[in-house]
């Protein structure tokens, strides 16, 4: 049935699909982390993913990025299997921890994806921006030769974002990337991420545990429920872009946030 | 400068007080550095004086405990002999250091890549490590004879285990997220090894090498005790049997100097290779 819906949607001229999950389930032994997840991720959109702990937010990103196999169902990215998409570098991942190699400078960390993967048959696509231009884009020009321990937590995360963009991915998977940062830094990086999204047109799946962050960034909020992890609701956030920090003080913003909080409490 | 001074004498004052504060800070810093060196040196000199006076005061015979002045005298007058015995021990210790650590690193790599190899050989490695080095030395002497090989093997053996354990830990110290990153980048096993695992292990390796830098000297000296006519170990035994205690002390001093030398070389190498903090 769901496949019929997709075909129909495509036929009626809906935007192309970046990632598609059909009745996908993930199991760890007898534990069901995700059950029957069906979802089409629109190309070019910004999705935030919200849900109580144990709802499989991170698992969902790991399923899409071919880190964990689906027990049942299907996952495809731009019509390819997740493995094919991985080998084509269709997606990139930004972790909660910047995960930089501490012996490499900022620019060498950004270059890492260009050096790895050929042996496994990856044809490495190159971004139209060079690694140093990408560091510029994330606001780190002049810090190319700094080692990770010489950078603040926010700067390290920006290096990680530049590294994710170096192969010009069409889908960016972000797993609570700003969760460990202080609020000021987080606001700043939220703005920067929106700018990058608008400049590059990349599709973003962004896991967060912050309701304001989910509303501020996303066009759509995927609300997941726990035990087992499943899709509860897709909430549209009809606030116009470009969004400014002061948007958070508007009644529309508060209304969305309150609605999500209510949903979250009943998840 | 003078123009500004004339125009605004107030700023001169603040400049001067700033300079004064800076000067004060510098003086404080200099004092702290001076104290860090001066206090331990004073303590050592004090202990040496107590030793010297004590030995003379209680008329301790030289063969039981020599005065520091006698030891210093031997260090100067017998320096050529000490040096002639220093080189063989340095050579054995250094060769043992290289052999033992290379073997440990290679086996650690094998362990990390194959659980079967680890299961098969790790208990043996632990067992060999539990045998006291002094107890295994005669066995090695029977196998390798009384030449240099025995000393090198003992020195290698004593370095081996700490490096093996540390290197295995170092190679496994890659965070799960970094491994996920490698998987998303479709990294091959060799790419993961050369670009991620090996550099991650270097801080662990160097802390093991610093241990090995001092223990390999112990290994070489123990080897010389089993049977040798040259080397610091041989000189220690010879001095002891002949009650030449100033010479014995001077030799021990040289042995400690050898450990310090090897330790310093490893530390310098570490500082030039590992510029990052984790």
HADDOCK unambig.tbl for C-alpha pairs under 7 A between the chains (distance, minus, plus):
assign (segid A and resid 86 and name CA) (segid B and resid 184 and name CA) 6.41 0.50 0.50
assign (segid A and resid 87 and name CA) (segid B and resid 186 and name CA) 6.70 0.50 0.50
assign (segid A and resid 99 and name CA) (segid B and resid 177 and name CA) 6.62 0.50 0.50
assign (segid A and resid 99 and name CA) (segid B and resid 178 and name CA) 5.83 0.50 0.50
assign (segid A and resid 102 and name CA) (segid B and resid 276 and name CA) 6.06 0.50 0.50
assign (segid A and resid 102 and name CA) (segid B and resid 277 and name CA) 6.88 0.50 0.50
assign (segid A and resid 102 and name CA) (segid B and resid 278 and name CA) 6.29 0.50 0.50
assign (segid A and resid 103 and name CA) (segid B and resid 276 and name CA) 5.48 0.50 0.50
assign (segid A and resid 113 and name CA) (segid B and resid 185 and name CA) 6.35 0.50 0.50
assign (segid A and resid 116 and name CA) (segid B and resid 185 and name CA) 6.53 0.50 0.50
assign (segid A and resid 116 and name CA) (segid B and resid 187 and name CA) 5.66 0.50 0.50
assign (segid A and resid 116 and name CA) (segid B and resid 191 and name CA) 6.80 0.50 0.50
assign (segid A and resid 117 and name CA) (segid B and resid 185 and name CA) 5.92 0.50 0.50
assign (segid A and resid 117 and name CA) (segid B and resid 186 and name CA) 5.00 0.50 0.50
assign (segid A and resid 117 and name CA) (segid B and resid 187 and name CA) 4.72 0.50 0.50
assign (segid A and resid 117 and name CA) (segid B and resid 188 and name CA) 6.59 0.50 0.50
assign (segid A and resid 119 and name CA) (segid B and resid 188 and name CA) 6.33 0.50 0.50
assign (segid A and resid 120 and name CA) (segid B and resid 186 and name CA) 6.30 0.50 0.50
assign (segid A and resid 120 and name CA) (segid B and resid 187 and name CA) 6.86 0.50 0.50
assign (segid A and resid 120 and name CA) (segid B and resid 188 and name CA) 6.16 0.50 0.50
assign (segid A and resid 147 and name CA) (segid B and resid 276 and name CA) 6.93 0.50 0.50
assign (segid A and resid 149 and name CA) (segid B and resid 276 and name CA) 6.90 0.50 0.50
assign (segid A and resid 149 and name CA) (segid B and resid 277 and name CA) 6.11 0.50 0.50
